[in-house]
Amino acid sequence: MAGRVITIAQQKGGSGKTTLAANLAVAWAQAGLRVALLDTDPQGSLGRWFMARRDRPGGAGMELATASAWGVAYECEKLRRAVDLVIVDTPPKADADLRPALRVADLVLVPVATSHVDLWATEGVLDLCRREGRAALIVLVRAKAGTRLAAEVAALASRLGDGVAAARLADRVLYAESFGLGMAAAETARGGPAAAEVAALADEVRARVMASGA
């Protein structure tokens, strides 16, 4: 059976797309799944993370490919034959260049930080997903637990007409620190709350994407 494709998209820069991709990739690789990363962002942050990871003993554990926006379908076709899950990281935009990455997706993850600006930026991506007939799942990141703003953003996100993941990633410096080392939060703080929340999200997303391809 061909592997599933998960595209991570958000038109606002600095939304946590690449950090989300890296942490989910490590969680799934640690669970014994074959994982490939496809970096389509010209900034190449995911590729640089991968190269830093490759230099660590036993750090790779997954494949990496790069592509322009219009080369996504070709690269995904190749990768799907060899792995269980392909994670596509995209540039911060919501225009025609994003559509190829949406079309190949079995599921689109849309990270939303705890701010109204991030939430407003989400609507364009969700609209493109609907036009392409692709299922989308909003993932709340940098969530500030117990704050009124976090509760308000979560409530507003649930009204956008697409699903919101039950698992959330909290606002933790650990995510940025780990990424700079070519690692995931679960590797630098094993058994901590970050590891638990990433594992919960990885399980939830995997269950959803497998159901979408059933």
N, C-alpha and C positions, 0 to 999 in steps of 0.2 A: 504494500500500500504506500502511495506517495506521501511524503511528509506534508505537514500543515504549515501554512504561512501566516505569520502574525506581523502586521504592519503597525508601527507606532508613529502616530501623526499628531501634529498640533501646529497651528499657524503662528503662535507666539513663540519667539525665541526665549531660551532659558526656562523652558517649561519642565525640564527633567526627562525628556524623551530618551536621551542616550544613557543616562544613569539607570532608568527603568529597564532599558534593553539589556544592559550589562548585568544587572542583578538578576533578572529573570533567566538570562542565559546560563549563568553560573548555577542557579538553583536547579534548573532542569538537567544540566550536565551532571551535577552531583547526584541527581536521582537516577542516573544511568541512561538518560536519553541522548541521542545524537543531535547536536545543535549546530546550526550554522548562522552566522551573522552576515547580513548584507548591508553595507554602509553606502547610502546614496546621498548623504549630506556632503557638499563640497568642503565643509570645514574638516571632515575626516576625524572627528573626535573619537568615534567608536573604533576606528582603525588604529588610532594612536593608543587607545586603551588596550586593544588586543596585542599590539606589538610590545607594550610594556609588560603585559601578562605573559607573553611568550618567552620573555627573557627570564622569568622566574622559574625555578625548578618545578617541573610538573604543572606549570601554570596554564598551558593552552587549553586542552580538553574540548576544543570546538574548532570549527572552520570559519574563515573570514573571506568574503568577496566584496568587491566594490563595483558600482555601476552608476552610470548617469541615469537620470529619471527614465529615459526611454529604453534603457537596457535592463530594467528590472525584470520584465517577464522572461527574457532569455536566461538571466542568471538564476532566477527562481526555479525555472524548469529543470535546470541542471542540478541545483542543490536539493530539490525535493526528492530526487531519485536516490540520494545518498544519506539523508538525515531524517530524523523524526520531526524536527521543528526548525523552521527558518524564521529568523527575526529580522525585519526590515526597518532600519532607522532612516528617517526622512528629514529633509531640510525644513526649517520653519516657514511654511507657506500653505496656502489653501487655494491653489489655482490649477491650471491644466497640467502642469508638471507633476503634480501630486497624484493625478489620476492613475497612471500606470501602477504605482505602488498600492493603490487601493484595489484595483481590479484583480490583482493576484492574491489578495488577502482572503483567508478563511475567517479572519477576525481582525478588526482594527481597534487598537488600544489608543485612547485619547487621554493623556495625562493632564490633570487640572490641579494647579496649586491652589492654596487657600487665598484666593483673591478674586474680586469681581472682574478684574482685567483679564485674567486667565480664562474665566468662565465665558466672558463675552467673545474671546478669541476662538472658543470651541465651536461656536455655531456654524462658522464657515466650513470647518472640517466635517462636522456631522451632516451638513447639507450635501457635501460632495459624496459622502458615504451612501446617503439615501439615493442619490442620482445614479450611483454605480451599483446599487442593490447589495451593499455590503453591510454586515452586522458590525456595530460599533459598541465598545464598552468603555465608559468613562472610568478612569482610575484617579482617585484623589491622592495627590502626593504633597509632600511638605505640609501635611495636615497638622494643625495645632489643636491637639485634643483639648476638649473642655472649653473652648472659646466660642463666643457667640458668632464670630465671623465664620469659623469652620462649620458650625451647624447650619448657618444661613447658606453658605456656598453649597454644602451637600444637599440641602433641600431644593435649591434652585437647579442644581445639576440633575436631580431626579425628575424635574419637570420638562427637560429638554426632549423627551420622547425616546431616549436610548437608555440602555441599562447602565447602572453605576455599580462598580465592583464593591462587594461587601468589605473586602480587605483593603486597607489603606496603608500608605507609607508615611510615617511621621516626619516632622521637620527635624532631621538629625544631621549634624556636621559629619557624622561618620560616613554618610553616603559619599560626600565630596572627597573626604580624606582617602577612603578606600579606592575610589575611582582613579585618583591620581597615582596610586600605586599599581594600577593594573589588576585590582582585586575587586571583590564584592564585599558588601557589608557583612555578610554571613561568614566570610573568611577571616576578617580582621577582628570580629567580635562574635566568635562561635557561642551559641547558646544564649545570646542576648536578645533584647526585644526587636532589634532590626532584623536579625535572622528569622525570628518567628513571624514577623509581618510579611517578609518577602516570601517565606515558605507558604504562608496562607494564600497570598496573592498568586503565586505560581501554581498552586493546586487548583485555585478557582479558575484561572485563565485556561489552564490545560483542560479542565473538565468542559469548559464552555467551547473551546475550539474543537475538541474531539467530537462533541455533540453536534456542532455545526456541520461537520463533514460526514456525519453518520448517514 
